[in-house]
Amino acid sequence: MLSALFAQVILFHGLLAYAQSSFSLGYIPLAVKTPYLNGWIASNAGSAPGHVWPNFYTTDREFGWAGFIRVDNQPFQWMGNSPGSNFTTTLSSSITPTKTIFTIQAGPMKFNVTFLTPIEASTLKRALSLPFSYMYIDGFAANDSQPHLVQVYSDISAQWVARDDATQVVWDTIESNSIVYHKVLRKSPQSMVDNNNMAEDGTGYYAMQKRSGFTWQTCADVDCRGRFSTNGSLGDTKDTNFRSVSQNWPVFGFAVDLGTISPGSQPDPVLFKVALDFICRSILPPMTLYVVTMTWLTWVNAFLSDFKAAQQRNTDLDNKIMSAANSVSSEYAGILALATRQLFASMDITIPSATGGSFDTSDVKIFMKDMGTSVRANPVEVIYGAFPALLYFNPSLAANLLKPLFEFQSSSSYNNPYAAPDLGSVYPVVLGNSSDTHVLGVETSQFGFPLDSSNPDSVFPHWILMTAATIPSGLSSIQNKFIDSIYQHIYTNTNKFPLPEAYKASTGDRLYGSGSAIHGAAFSLLALNLPNVAIKANAINNGSSKKNVGAIVGGVIGGLAGLLAITFATFFIWRHHKRKQQHRKQQTFDTIDEDLSTKPQPFTGVLVPPLTLPTPHTYQVVNNNDSTAQLFNTNAPLSPTRWSPGWDGMSQSRQGGGSDAGTTTTSSLPPGAAAAAPPMSSKQREALGLRLTYGHVAAPSESALSTLSNPYSASASASGTEELRVEVEQLRREMDSIRHMAEPPPGYQ
């Protein structure tokens, strides 16, 4: 196998990409492994990875990550943008769920550079808990079929561990019998601090296995890269002049002399690895990042040694996902190739400390960052969107994500009678969110269907793809239109970060969200084909239960019969009284129609009394009543709106609607009075189009209203008996439904 291998391990969790011979992504994933190890590179009109530096996923922070090659003593730069370099030519690019692959030409020599972010969701002890990423070079082939002398080089800078270039950093190089690794960190780390999405307490690692022709060095960027360009090797020396990130730009490099590569022969693989560790690893007391259960030297050596096996496992995973996706369409395969790595890169896997300094690996919890939108922890709406992918890869991931939410809500720190929207807004510190968030009731409900008729220019890709999954198989052309609309946005916006959480349909500009796990929704089409899993439950004792249910149903029916008799009598008296006044009443049904289109009535919500919480777990959570996420409009109405006829005695007006800020509601009713309309049947309500809606609500159409007869007209009087009979029959059917629902469910086998 053709291989000169750079395996770069960046200590952050990872995500996947899409396989295509060439593409025009605005930004291409490189090492996308965790919320903080999340490196991309601008496509730069197809010249990437040359002529441009890699970026953090927010695209506002460059990373020093350079790659050079010497062919017959002629140096070329294939990654990065150093002044005065002789650059290679990128021939093609492709992505799969776990890889990004570039085919590059340097003089007469062609080669491949592959960025592999392992995804092995079936076991938490591998890629998910080992936040490393590989970068390797292989596929050497000379255009002229002649032998050529080849050396390769790569380095990283201290930009990986600090957002501010003025930050003072320190570093060291550690050597064992089989590996060498550089490490770099801030001189004064800020523990558990998220500085504009970058970690301020990270330690960067760059590692390589020893082999023939291997050299290393720490020095200024121009010195290390210049020495390699001139000599094809480094000096095996340390730079001990610790300084700021940008003062003479310290870099940490490796070089390998591959010797002469002849047609039909290839050198042994050369492996590099980059990682980023945290000094303070506690996420939610007493949780700890899973990876720290072993020493870094052990992890680095294990990861480098496992490369060939990891490469095969991830190739198999790529084939599995791409094969299933291509059975839908090639465009769908392209979407999954890009979306997968983002899912896993949003998560940190943790375990609690046990007695004696050990760790309890049976109590795994996962924490998710709201990538590209906020620094909220375990945002419920993002987990909801990611669920199809979580179920596809490993349902245990979903359980371990929800566990921290359930435990916090069951603790003494949380006293609200409704679910929390997240675990706080200061990730990676997870304080919990016990603030009064019921005001977000309308807004947080919309994540089930986030559409707003007042803003038709907003597109939510994850819901477009979920909608595609609901299209019957016989309507594949319609399904493909949903998929193609998202594919075209991803692969034709050459200067924009791909796949935001929301974007403008008219311009393609991102509204918010970059690198979000919410796009796990793209796996909804594949998740539909997951096999059913049998559920086992203890059988239910049906004896006494049936007797109790019968007594309850009988009592309910008896009570309703008496109530029905009283209702009949009241109705006939009321109808007789209304007939006498009918000739004085000039309001027509057309007036009611007009009122329906101009006088919406607010839905009156009833707050549930506080629940009695179960006994708190011993799991510790810090209470912070001020950690409300500033994501939604908290001035919005507390409940959804509904449309109701403008009956006598009611005069209401509403400016705006839905969840818009500044919405006001006025009423002529006295304070505390209930605004109620005469009862209508379910068929009448359906005819009026009355239902609870979120956001902006359209009034019922005239055609719908014309199908409902006026209950005060003479024709209604003539058909009163028939209507009562229909209502009684409807009541009987509803009681039958109650009786059936009261039956105990069957036991699962």
ABEGO torsion letter per residue (X at the ends): XBBBBBBBBBBBBBBBBBBBABBABABBBBBBABAABBBBBBAGGGAOABGBBBBBAAGABBBBBBBBBBBGGBBBBABEBBBGBBBBBBABBBBBAABBBBBBBBEABBBBBBBBBBBBAABAABAAABBBBBBBBBGBBBAAGBBBBBBBBBBBBAAAABABAABBBBBBBBBBAABBBBBBBBABBBBGBBBGGBBAABBBBBBBBBBBGBBBBBBBAAAAAAAAAAAGBBAGBBBABBBBAABGGBBBBBBBBAEBBBBGBBBBBBBBBBBBBBABABABOABBBAAAABBAAAAAAAAAAAAAAAAAAAAAAAAAAAAAAAAABAAAAAAAAAAAAAAAAABBBBBBBBBGGBBBAABBBBBBBBBGABABBGBAAAAAAAAAAAAAABAAAAAAAAAAAAAAAABAABABABBBABAEAAOABBAEBABBAAAAAAAAAAAABBBBAABAABBBAAAAAAAAAABBAAAAAAAAAAAAAAAAAAAABAABBBGBABBBAAAGBBABEBGBAAAAAAAAAAAAABBBBBBBBBBBBAAAAAAAAAAAAAAAAAAAAAAAAAAAAAAAAAAAAAAAAAAABABBAAAAAAAAAABBBBBBBBBBBBBBBBBBBABBBBBBAAABBBABBAABBABBBBBBBBBBGBBBBBBEEEABBGBBBBBABBBGBBBBBBBBBAAAAAAAGBBBBBEBBBBBBAAAAAABBBAABAAAAAAAAAAAAAAAAAAAAAAAAAAAAABBBBBBX
